[in-house]
């Protein structure tokens, strides 16, 4: 097991790169990809949707100089998803193409798992694609996706530490600090958004850490499901309700719980409530995991 000191430089590099690149994107490249508000938006002014680029750059460079070694399929999966999602930030990419690349990326992650393919591959692949899209669906309010990322990966990182996997804990630490940097610029009123590149790749990161942590014995698969309850519960219920009603469920809308709450209570009050929910579920998951290991 690599010592914690070997992660200090990668973590520091992640913070510096994410922060500096976000400044560049806001100052000189802010018109590169703008999210122009419409009748479904929660914001009133155009906002750059390139914050995910800076977050991913910080994590990516830091990962290269980190002590952890991941299969090449993992890097390929992220490069493919990042390419099509970044292109979608700049100009529209058909949903069928995005879904196909998402399915391929998740399949590559599953193929890279230590225990190889199992009979449940198709089910796991579909669940993985759904998690990738959860971030995209739930990234519709200032601070929400960034907060879920920070709290969620803090919980996953602690679970990895408890389970004795310092490598995956280090990966979670990289995502955590980059999410905090992003939140500095995304806290309401947001100056920058994640965009499709950021939201989908963060979703794939959840899939990757969850599956590798499970197969490497750091925690059980129910742990990430509990930690990210605020995301999947809202998105899944809303999607099923729209499908039952015969609505165009793949289109943007304002029917999520957090969107309705923001309209009634305001964005910041809704965000504080979501943060409490996230923290409670993360604490519950880590405690249950620790008790399961000790038992």
Residue pairs with C-beta under 8 A, 6 or more apart in sequence:
1 164
1 166
1 167
2 67
2 68
2 166
2 167
2 170
4 166
6 66
6 67
7 66
7 67
7 166
7 170
7 173
9 65
10 62
10 63
10 65
10 66
10 170
10 174
11 62
11 170
11 173
11 174
11 177
13 58
13 61
13 62
13 65
14 58
14 59
14 61
14 62
14 174
14 177
14 178
15 58
15 177
15 178
15 181
16 58
17 54
17 57
17 58
17 61
17 62
18 54
18 55
18 57
18 58
18 59
18 177
18 178
18 181
18 182
19 54
19 58
19 181
19 184
21 53
21 54
21 57
21 58
22 51
22 54
22 181
22 182
22 185
22 192
25 32
25 48
25 50
25 51
25 53
25 54
25 192
26 48
26 185
26 191
26 192
29 48
29 50
30 48
31 48
32 48
32 50
32 90
33 48
33 49
33 50
33 89
33 90
33 195
34 46
34 47
34 48
34 49
35 41
35 43
35 46
35 47
35 48
35 49
35 193
35 195
36 46
37 43
37 44
37 45
37 46
40 252
40 253
40 254
42 140
42 141
42 142
42 254
42 259
42 262
42 267
43 142
43 189
43 190
47 190
47 191
47 192
47 193
48 191
48 192
48 193
49 89
49 192
49 193
49 194
49 195
49 196
50 89
50 192
50 193
50 195
50 197
51 182
51 185
51 186
51 192
51 193
51 194
51 195
51 198
52 182
52 193
52 194
52 195
52 196
52 197
52 198
52 199
52 201
52 202
53 86
53 195
53 197
53 198
54 181
54 182
55 178
55 179
55 181
55 182
55 194
55 198
55 202
56 82
56 197
56 198
56 201
58 174
58 177
58 178
58 181
59 174
59 175
59 178
59 205
60 78
62 174
63 70
63 171
63 174
66 170
66 171
66 174
67 167
67 170
68 167
68 168
68 170
68 171
70 112
71 112
72 112
73 108
73 109
73 111
73 112
74 108
74 109
74 112
74 208
76 108
77 104
77 105
77 106
77 108
77 109
77 112
77 204
77 208
78 105
78 201
78 204
80 101
80 104
80 105
80 108
81 101
81 102
81 105
81 132
81 200
81 201
81 204
82 197
82 201
84 93
84 97
84 98
84 101
85 98
85 195
85 196
85 197
85 199
85 200
85 201
86 195
86 196
86 197
87 93
88 98
88 196
88 197
89 195
89 196
89 197
95 250
98 196
99 129
102 129
102 132
102 133
102 200
102 204
103 125
103 129
105 132
105 204
106 125
106 128
106 129
106 132
106 204
106 207
107 121
107 125
109 128
109 204
109 207
109 208
109 211
110 117
110 121
110 124
110 125
110 128
110 211
111 117
113 211
113 212
113 215
114 212
114 215
114 216
115 215
124 211
128 204
128 207
128 211
130 232
130 236
131 203
131 204
131 206
131 207
131 228
131 232
132 200
132 203
132 204
132 207
133 200
133 203
133 235
134 203
134 228
134 231
134 232
134 235
135 145
135 194
135 199
135 200
135 202
135 203
135 206
135 231
136 196
136 199
136 200
136 203
137 235
137 238
137 239
137 256
138 144
138 145
138 148
138 231
138 234
138 235
138 256
138 258
139 145
139 193
139 194
139 198
139 199
140 252
140 254
140 256
140 258
140 259
141 258
141 259
141 262
141 267
141 270
141 271
142 186
142 187
142 188
142 189
142 190
142 267
142 271
143 183
143 186
143 187
143 188
143 190
143 267
143 271
144 258
144 271
144 274
145 194
145 198
145 199
145 202
146 179
146 182
146 183
146 186
146 187
146 194
147 183
147 271
147 274
147 275
147 278
148 228
148 230
148 231
148 274
148 278
149 175
149 176
149 179
149 182
149 202
150 176
150 179
150 180
150 183
151 275
151 278
151 279
151 282
152 206
152 224
152 227
152 228
152 278
152 282
153 172
153 173
153 175
153 176
153 179
153 205
153 209
154 172
154 176
154 282
155 227
155 281
155 282
155 283
155 285
155 286
156 168
156 172
156 209
156 210
156 213
156 223
156 224
156 227
157 168
157 169
157 172
157 173
157 176
158 169
158 286
159 213
159 218
159 219
159 223
159 285
159 286
159 289
160 166
160 168
160 169
160 172
160 209
160 213
160 218
160 219
161 169
162 218
162 219
162 286
162 289
162 290
162 293
163 213
163 217
163 218
163 219
163 289
163 293
164 217
164 218
165 213
165 216
165 217
165 218
168 209
168 212
168 213
168 216
168 218
171 209
172 209
175 202
175 205
182 192
182 194
182 198
185 191
185 192
186 192
186 193
186 194
188 267
188 268
188 271
194 202
206 224
206 228
209 224
210 221
210 223
210 224
211 221
213 219
213 223
213 224
214 220
214 221
219 289
220 289
220 292
223 285
223 286
223 288
223 289
224 285
225 232
226 281
226 284
226 285
226 288
227 281
227 282
227 285
228 281
229 277
229 281
230 274
230 277
230 278
230 281
234 256
234 257
234 258
235 256
237 257
238 255
238 256
238 257
239 249
241 255
242 248
242 249
242 253
242 255
243 249
247 253
254 260
254 263
258 270
258 274
261 269
261 270
261 273
262 270
265 273
